[in-house]
Amino acid sequence: MGNEADEKIMERNHYKPNMEVELQETNQLRALRDCETEDYPLPLRYECVRLTAFSICSLIILIIGIELHQHNNQIISQQFQYDSDCDIPSNAFNKTCSFTINVEEDMKKPVYLYYELTKFWQNHAMFIQSVSHDQLDETDLDNVEECGDKEYGTNGKIIVPCGVQSWSYFNDEIEMTVTQQSAGGCAASCLDLSNVALGVDKENRFAKFTIDPSKYSQSFNPITETENNQTTYIRGRVDLPDFDNVDNQGLMVWMRFAATSSFKKLHSVIDFDLNKGDILTFTINSKLRIPGEKSLVLSTMNSPFGGKHEVLANVFISFGVIMTCFMIGIFAVHCYLSQKYMGRFLNY
């Protein structure tokens, strides 16, 4: 009898640890089930990949934004509005004006001259669609279906290229002379209008072809409007340059439409240095009438980033800061919730 009692006691003591192990496993399963059903956060170590990705992305975006900001500070630019001096009267198609400016800082060549317009919507659907792509690639010069009422030019001939895009072409004639403080200067032909279009436009987008003047035209007729015996001059004669004219690529630049109603486009290049105190004399024959403002911008370009990108730099810096704050928020929330529900994972 004594031996049987001893064996029962030994069996009870042997199975007691096994029961504790089973109870512990049951608690672990319950904790995992509660985590899945009640959406408790996973431990912070499971967020390492996500936090690392956010950190790298925010760092790269911040670096790009800071580089753009430093690049903008290195560029020298000078802007001056000229439409107030060259305001076209309602009874005329154009107005010629002349004015001088002083160069405020030294500018190393090449110096780029831009024209800047406001309240001109090149991003409007009517402007974007009013062009014949068959004409641009020389597939069919007679196809003017998309050009609306801007399909015929002088003498009723089909105009190439037709449409609002070419009719609204920036055709203000700008001439500049330079009086330099040091010896020298530039008395005429100071602006180089060649090689201002993008390579993809010159090589692919616009075909180089010769227009048959007996069948096609490259000039829009003047447009006037008469009401109550008063004539309003809308737009004068517009002469379009050839796409193969290397000395004037302004039409190619103009037909690469802008994304906003305020924009600037490259007009020409100054191939010599401008020194502080130099006097620039501009003579402008203003022909394009717009509701907004017209300005000229002198600017240098000293890096592969091109001209100034103030908006782009601010966007990159803002997104980098936002992503950094978001990452810090994720880290803080997970630290707080991990501490709050730590008991759920003690046995996990």
NORBELHU-V34657 format. One record per run of one state. SS is the DSSP state (h for helix, s for strand, l for the rest). FROM is the first residue (numbers start at 1). TO is the last residue. If there is no record, write none. Layout:
<<SS,FROM,TO> <SS,FROM,TO>>
This chain:
<<l,1,1> <h,2,38> <l,39,43> <h,44,74> <l,75,76> <s,77,81> <l,82,94> <s,95,102> <l,103,106> <s,107,107> <l,108,110> <s,111,117> <l,118,124> <h,125,129> <l,130,132> <h,133,136> <l,137,144> <h,145,147> <l,148,151> <s,152,152> <l,153,153> <h,154,156> <l,157,157> <s,158,159> <l,160,163> <h,164,167> <l,168,172> <s,173,179> <l,180,184> <s,185,186> <l,187,191> <s,192,192> <l,193,198> <h,199,205> <l,206,215> <s,216,217> <l,218,218> <s,219,220> <l,221,222> <s,223,227> <l,228,229> <s,230,235> <l,236,237> <s,238,239> <l,240,249> <h,250,254> <l,255,262> <s,263,270> <l,271,273> <s,274,274> <l,275,278> <s,279,286> <l,287,293> <s,294,299> <l,300,309> <h,310,340> <l,341,341> <h,342,345> <l,346,348>>
